[in-house]
Amino acid sequence: MPELRGSFGDAPNHLLTRWFGTPDLHRLGVYESKAGGYSALRKALLEMAPADITSEVKTSGLRGRGGAGFATGTKWSFINRDAPGPKYVVINADESEPGTSKDRYILENSPHLLVEGILIAAYAVGANQAWVYIRGEYDEPYRMLSEAIEEARAKGYLGPKPMGKDYPLDIRLYRGHGAYICGEETALLESLEGKRAQPRSRPPFPAVKGAWGRPTLLNNVETLATVPWIINNGGAAYAKFGTDKSPGTRLLSVSGNVRKPGVYEVELGQSFRHVIMELAGGVTEGRSLKVFWPGGSSAPVLPASMLDTKTDMEALAAARSMGGSGGVIVMDDSHCIVRAAHRLLKFYAHESCGKCTPCRVGGDWAVRTYDRILANEGSQTELDTLQRVSDGLQNGRCLCGLGDSAGWVIDSTLRHFREEYEDHALRHECNVGGPPAASGRHLPRDRDEAASA
Amino acid sequence: MSALSPHLLAEIKELPARYPQPRSAVMPALDLAQEELGYLNPEAMSEVAAALELDPGYVEGVATFYTLFHLAPTGKHHFYVCTNLSCTLRGADEIVEHLKKAIAVTGPDAVSAEGLFSYEEVECLGACEFAPMMRLDRRYYYDLTAEKIDDLIADRKGHLPARRGGRRAAPGGETQVPSVPVEAPHPSPPVRKSALRAPGERVAREGRDVPRKKKGA
């Protein structure tokens, strides 16, 4: 049994995690007998027409949990079910947004939940084969998902006639090899096709021309794991949770300087105060909240003063941020925002695939600028450069969102913590958490830099 | 003199049939090659290319894009330590500093004496509630401390970890299930034990002429 840090057990808002923590939930027998597993697949295959399944998902208002928040039912309806030739469902299990561990939480606790969701989706959109693109470092989730698929195959839930229905269904796995960019859907498809993972220009969209040139539905792990509940209970019942435009619940991975980091299932519309201060037990003892990333490192930061912001996508958009991947990174007041931004920019620069110039050049440029500022060689010029690079990275100048995300880190930290940047760049000092030497809790300087100094 | 065994190349030639289009076999094939050789050198990449009827430059292009493909030998036990934000906020940098000293290497390019250990700092591994964390020998280790690192190193060197508090500390602390070899289930077979190599054995450390990958440059 994996150790559980997060939501499990009976609670009104535990739609996904209700049965998490049940011993051996990853075995098909337990998933069926204890958690009522595969009843949704049975219902979908034997009692529902594919169009009705899609329509039920539309009614639920479920929105993609990978980051973009696109309406899931609408996405399903883009696939022309009657078009001749193969169609695919591709599952994005390449979870790699910094601060995000919810898909791993699902895969390690209830892999059959995902298997069931995949099979329902494949049947609904007219695909016979699904491919799970799972990140290469997820050895344990890979093994558990493989076993779950084999159990389901042995039981006759997938194969030539799943549950007796004359509709062949199969699920296959493909392992990633370490590239953040593969979380982007068209880069993922390139990778699945055995290429360097560089995003494609759209159109054509994957629904028309996706994996191996065929119509493809791409969904995130959590999105599909939510589908069995919707089929069992109805889309309308799901829509009663959450807000009008962001219905339902979602898993938030809370990490960083909190007392109880974990993956918590939250009804959308609850506040981050509830998530951080109650569910995650509040900020590290003796410290106070400084800032948090509400939806993975790519979501623009929100300072402590915005702790009452709600978790639904509209509230986050109004706060000039986004729900993203649901990775809530919490930083306390002993840490320096400039160093944190520097660390994240190094990430984006490293992970840029190099296809689009603003992202390829901008990331490294920003890192070098931060290097100078943190080496106390900064001036107004460096601050202006950061703002200019940030602007150049944003607003759809690249084929995917990686460049924008890098720009948002700079832009949002500058917007909310201008003074701290000016301390570093103009006054060559850091005034965070007491004197740096005494606190000992700063993000350390880059080691290469320290070594060469 | 080929870099990869005839047996392995025969296995690689069977991979393309498992995918809707044969090109998808390139990464699973490179996986097999890396498993046998310990890393990917130009000869191995050329042989994979020939077996898959692809251009060698193409295969090398793929291998150099992804961080899990190693272009230079690593230690027998390679530490992938997350130093992204969630882990750094909880002390990942101190873990790296300690690890470097404990395995006596100067940096991520180096391999320790007898080829036993090496490390690299990696981006988020998706287990942020257990930060600081890392991956070692196809398994995650959580809530890292200097002591846990020492225990793991002692364990890999074949020494018993120190006793603490009256019972033997589990190496790495509370990770999930016991380490199970990741078998290659249907249909992608990326991980397997090499028939030609004793468990854990790696080829001699030579051929370090391959430059380390620099992405996005």
Interface residues (C-beta under 8 A of the other chain):
Chain A: M1 P2 E3 R5 G6 P86 Y88 E95 S96 E97 P98 G99 T100 S101 D103 R104 E108 Q129 R135 G136 E137 Y138 D139 E140 Y142 R143 S146 E147 I149 E150 R172 L173 Y174 R175 G176 H177 G178 A179 Y180 S191 L192 E193 G194 K195 R196 A197 A211 W212 R214 S253 V254 S255 G256 N257 P261 G262 V263 W293 S297 G327 I329 M331 H335 A340 R343 L344 F347 A349 H350 E351 S352 C353 G354 R360 G363 D364 L443 P444 R447
Chain B: Y19 P20 Q21 R23 S24 A25 V26 M27 P28 L30 D31 G61 V62 F65 Y66 T67 L68 F69 Y80 T83 N84 L85 S86 T88 L89 R90 D93 V96 E97 V122 E123 C124 L125 G126 A127 C128 E129 F130 A131 R135 R138 R139 Y140 Y142 E174 Q176 V177 V180 V182 E183 P185 H186 P187 S188 P190 K215 G216 A217
